[in-house]
Amino acid sequence: MIFKRMLASVGIGGATVETTLDGESVHPGGTVTGTIKVTGGSVAQTIEGISVGLRATVEKEYQYEDSEGEEHSGEYTIDVVVAEQVVCSDQMELEPEQEFELPFALTVPVEAPVTAVEGNHILEGVGLNTRLHVDNALDRKDVDPLLIEPLPVQAAVLRALHALGFELKGVDLEKGEIAGTRQKLPFYQEFEYAGGGRYAGLESLELTFLTDEEGVDVVLELDKKPGILFSEGGDTLLRLTAEHGTADPEEIAGRLHTWIHTIAGERSLI
């Protein structure tokens, strides 16, 4: 996979940077490796360093009051650095049309969001950002998509929900914390599902993974008629904890079904 971009500085011909990855995808906790190729433009430029990072576009909610005093909520997006690696910290003069290459290795945090499932891209706004540290050279929010596939436990949960009849509607990243979990990043990922056919009392379901080196907290937010199981304050969490290596989709589906059946009031079909 190759990404190429012009680094135009103050409107004149600048360098180009080409990032080539050694592999098509990575898992949380894995390492992305590749090569950065820099080619000088039509003018000389001073480069103060080179870095590569994993960045994410995250949604943040806010509250406001209209002219009549009524409360409303809205969302805006922020740029979050998930991980960053300095590839070169030396200042250098890049001459016109000069070329050089540098290898890089970036460790993806184990809590990084999942962006692809079985090769299918499910989440936009998360990817690699290769930076030549030149004034006005590159928007640091501009990223090249990276396929981050789920860990075995995460994949087992996703397969279990599919087996229970849930249909994935969307995936996003939310600024905030879920209390009582192993969360470390300042945001969490939500998988949004339409209600499963066997659970007539369930409007929708949201799934979040909070992951570290030991295991995964699987948090479910059930929206049943009328209302939700827990509020943004995290008063009540429906959570399954699984260690890495315990990836039996049938066993996980059984546990999830028991919980969902209890909340939604439907009969067991497992």
FENWO-V809967 format. One record per residue. N is the residue number from 1. RES is the residue in one letter. NEAR is the number of other C-alpha atoms within 12 Angstrom. D_LAST is the distance of its C-alpha to the last C-alpha in whole Angstrom. Layout:
N	RES	NEAR	D_LAST
N	RES	NEAR	D_LAST
//
This chain:
1	M	20	43
2	I	20	46
3	F	25	47
4	K	24	50
5	R	28	52
6	M	29	55
7	L	34	57
8	A	26	59
9	S	26	61
10	V	15	63
11	G	15	63
12	I	16	65
13	G	20	64
14	G	33	62
15	A	39	60
16	T	35	57
17	V	36	54
18	E	31	51
19	T	38	48
20	T	29	47
21	L	30	43
22	D	19	43
23	G	19	39
24	E	23	37
25	S	29	34
26	V	33	34
27	H	32	31
28	P	36	31
29	G	25	34
30	G	23	35
31	T	28	39
32	V	35	40
33	T	28	43
34	G	27	46
35	T	28	49
36	I	34	51
37	K	30	54
38	V	35	57
39	T	33	60
40	G	31	63
41	G	25	63
42	S	21	67
43	V	23	68
44	A	22	68
45	Q	34	65
46	T	24	65
47	I	29	61
48	E	21	61
49	G	25	57
50	I	33	54
51	S	33	51
52	V	43	47
53	G	38	44
54	L	40	41
55	R	34	41
56	A	41	38
57	T	32	39
58	V	32	37
59	E	25	37
60	K	23	38
61	E	19	38
62	Y	16	42
63	Q	13	43
64	Y	14	46
65	E	12	48
66	D	10	50
67	S	8	53
68	E	8	52
69	G	8	50
70	E	10	47
71	E	12	44
72	H	14	42
73	S	13	40
74	G	13	40
75	E	16	39
76	Y	16	42
77	T	20	41
78	I	22	42
79	D	27	43
80	V	32	41
81	V	29	42
82	V	31	39
83	A	30	41
84	E	28	45
85	Q	28	47
86	V	25	51
87	V	27	52
88	C	23	56
89	S	16	58
90	D	15	61
91	Q	15	63
92	M	20	64
93	E	23	66
94	L	27	65
95	E	20	68
96	P	19	67
97	E	20	65
98	Q	22	65
99	E	19	61
100	F	20	60
101	E	21	56
102	L	25	54
103	P	25	51
104	F	28	48
105	A	29	45
106	L	31	43
107	T	26	40
108	V	34	37
109	P	30	36
110	V	33	32
111	E	35	31
112	A	43	32
113	P	49	30
114	V	47	28
115	T	34	30
116	A	30	29
117	V	26	25
118	E	21	26
119	G	18	29
120	N	17	29
121	H	23	31
122	I	29	29
123	L	31	31
124	E	27	35
125	G	32	38
126	V	38	37
127	G	40	39
128	L	45	42
129	N	40	45
130	T	46	48
131	R	43	51
132	L	45	55
133	H	32	57
134	V	28	59
135	D	20	60
136	N	19	59
137	A	29	57
138	L	27	54
139	D	20	51
140	R	30	49
141	K	24	46
142	D	29	46
143	V	29	43
144	D	29	42
145	P	32	39
146	L	42	37
147	L	35	33
148	I	40	31
149	E	31	28
150	P	36	25
151	L	37	25
152	P	26	23
153	V	36	21
154	Q	43	21
155	A	30	20
156	A	29	17
157	V	39	16
158	L	38	17
159	R	27	15
160	A	28	12
161	L	37	13
162	H	25	14
163	A	25	10
164	L	33	9
165	G	24	12
166	F	32	15
167	E	24	18
168	L	27	21
169	K	20	24
170	G	21	26
171	V	30	27
172	D	31	30
173	L	40	32
174	E	30	33
175	K	28	36
176	G	22	35
177	E	22	33
178	I	34	30
179	A	22	31
180	G	19	30
181	T	25	29
182	R	26	30
183	Q	30	32
184	K	23	35
185	L	29	36
186	P	26	37
187	F	32	34
188	Y	39	30
189	Q	38	28
190	E	33	26
191	F	34	23
192	E	29	23
193	Y	30	20
194	A	28	20
195	G	29	17
196	G	32	14
197	G	22	14
198	R	24	11
199	Y	31	13
200	A	22	16
201	G	26	18
202	L	31	17
203	E	28	21
204	S	33	20
205	L	40	19
206	E	39	21
207	L	37	21
208	T	41	24
209	F	42	24
210	L	42	27
211	T	36	28
212	D	26	30
213	E	21	31
214	E	18	29
215	G	27	26
216	V	34	24
217	D	32	23
218	V	39	20
219	V	37	21
220	L	37	19
221	E	37	21
222	L	37	20
223	D	29	22
224	K	27	21
225	K	18	23
226	P	12	26
227	G	17	26
228	I	25	25
229	L	30	23
230	F	22	26
231	S	17	29
232	E	17	31
233	G	13	33
234	G	20	30
235	D	14	30
236	T	18	26
237	L	27	24
238	L	33	20
239	R	31	20
240	L	32	18
241	T	30	21
242	A	30	21
243	E	22	23
244	H	22	25
245	G	17	24
246	T	21	20
247	A	25	18
248	D	22	15
249	P	26	13
250	E	22	10
251	E	22	11
252	I	32	12
253	A	31	9
254	G	23	7
255	R	26	10
256	L	38	11
257	H	34	8
258	T	23	9
259	W	26	13
260	I	39	12
261	H	26	11
262	T	20	14
263	I	27	16
264	A	31	15
265	G	18	14
266	E	21	12
267	R	18	9
268	S	19	6
269	L	16	4
270	I	18	0
//
